[in-house]
Amino acid sequence: MQFVRTKIEDVVIIEPKVHGDDRGYFVETFRADKLEEFLGFKLNFGQDNESKSSKGVLRGLHYQLPPHAQTKLVRVIQGRVLDVAVDIRRNSPTLGQHVAVELSA
């Protein structure tokens, strides 16, 4: 898998490598040790959720403060979504900036 930095330091795009043949495919979607190596610090990734949305649905406006802040991992297995992250951290050098990425199966 490949990791891509964005203009917001804590937003990283993970591009998995899909290994396919006539039987189907295999893809490693997340690997904590590789992401920790890329980021340079340990992760605390403790929950994985899945949701299904109909076309045109706006899902999720997430904002948490410590000690309830969470790391988000967004993956699309069918269709496509526009995933947007906005930096609203008061002391951040990228305050007010956003990253928008179209994710697709």
Summary of the structure (lengths in Angstrom):
residues: 105
radius of gyration: 15.3
end to end distance: 15.5
largest distance: 51.1
contacts: 164
relative contact order: 0.20
helix: 8%
strand: 29%
